[in-house]
Amino acid sequence: KGTVIDITPDRVTVDVGYKSEGQIPIREFLKRDKKVDVKIGDKIDVLLEKKENEEGFLILSKEKADKVTVWREVSRSCREGEVIEGEIVSKVKGGLSVDIGGLLAFLPGSQIDLKPIRNLDALIGSRLKFKVIKFNRKRNNVVLSRRIFLEEERKRLREETLKNLQEGQIVEGVVKNLTDYGAFIDLGGVDGLLHITDISWGRIGHPSEKLSVGDRMKVKVLHFDREKEKVSLGLKQTLPDPWNSISPKYPVGSRVKGKVVSTTDYGVFVELEEGVEGLVHISELTWSRKLKHPSKIVHVGDRVEVMVIDCDPIKRRISLGMKQIEPNPWTLIEERYPVGTKVVGRIKTVTDFGIFIGFEEGVDGLVHVSEMS
């Protein structure tokens, strides 16, 4: 063990408690970027090569001391499974080259991660943890594995997570994978399923509309089968349910705006806010009685104004009307078309008992066969 007491452009002087100090060439302290990695007062390990030279100094080596230490750590890691740290310095055939304390080791491509890594260049410069799986000191050969280290870490995390997991608990996880029916969340060695219906209070077509792989989020444990190690998660359950405060927002008779999210044979679903949809029944779309399908009037994505006809937060239902926004033409019929008025219209239908004439949107009149001639 020595203490650095002086640094010059050529040498580093180290006190090892002997009658004279020792000197080490400055090149032994240069990092890969050629910067000096030492300062006065540092405690370092050195190897005593020679007791005294012509000038009376000890001949010391930091490089050789480091190599002795590194090989000791390599041997222990291989034998006892201890973790060793290193810096990835370059890409080589079949994997990566790793600097472990001045010794270059080989990291095979299959041992880099739990899943295949496409961009190896992105790892260069990273300082990571490894385990030694094989070494030969005579050939100066060391083979590392990061995968084994990650597998053991994951197993430890999994056991810890399973031990502490409880239904109703809010936990943090990372989005691992997206499917058509939901997302898999890594809770720490354990994957939980976040079903598409539990992602948002609103309607979504695919999980990718709200989530991306790698997102970190808080989710609620809805169900946990400890024997099968299956976990069901909910994201929307961590947020306030919009239906709990629906009545004051949408009183009966109020006019609101929303977005058409679906059309069916029996009506149109309109989203008033995220998680709150109301139904405009086909009979409430227009005053005209001859509408065959809602898509003739509105399309998905349209912004529409509607009137709240009924609101039931317990059943989570809101009934809406679109025709109520416009005045009912039949309420104005008496004043606009008093008896005796002559009107012009287009023949809509011809039947055995007469003809129907349309002379305004939503208003048809019947000319009975007895009144034709």
BELQUIBEL-V121734 format. One line per field, one symbol per residue. phi: phi as a letter, one per 40 degrees, with the letter a starting at -180 (. if undefined). psi: psi as a letter, one per 20 degrees, with the letter a starting at -180 (. if undefined). Layout:
phi: ???
psi: ???
This chain:
phi: .bbcbabbdbbbcbcbgccbcbbbdcccbccccgccbaachccbcbbccacabdcgcccbacdccccccccccccccccbgccbcabcbacbcgibbbcbggbcbbbcdcbcacbdbcbcdcccgcbbbbbcbaaacccfbbbbaccccccccccccccccccccbcgccbbabccabbcbibcbcchgbcbcbcdcbcacccbcadccbbbdhcbabbbccabccccfbbbbbccccbcccccbcdccbcdgcbbbabcbabbccibcbccacgbbbbccdcbcacccbccadccbbbdhccbbbbccabbcccfbbcbbbccccccdccbccccbcdhccbbabccabbccibcbcbadgbbbbccdcbca
psi: prppiqprhhqpppojjrhqrqqpqhhijpahjjqplqqpiqpqpqpogqgqahijqqorphghghgggghghgggghgikqqqqrpphrprpicqpponlipprpoqhijgrhqppgnhhiipiqorqrqpiqqohgjlppprphggghghggggggggghhipqqiqprprpohqprhibqppojmippqpoqhijgqhapqhqhihhqqpipprprpohpoohgilpppqpghiiqqohihkhghhmqpiqprqappiqprhiapppohroioqqpoqhijgqiqjkphqhiigrqpiqpqprpohqonhgilppprphhihqqohiijhghhmqpippqprppgqprhiaqpppjqoioqqpoqhijh.
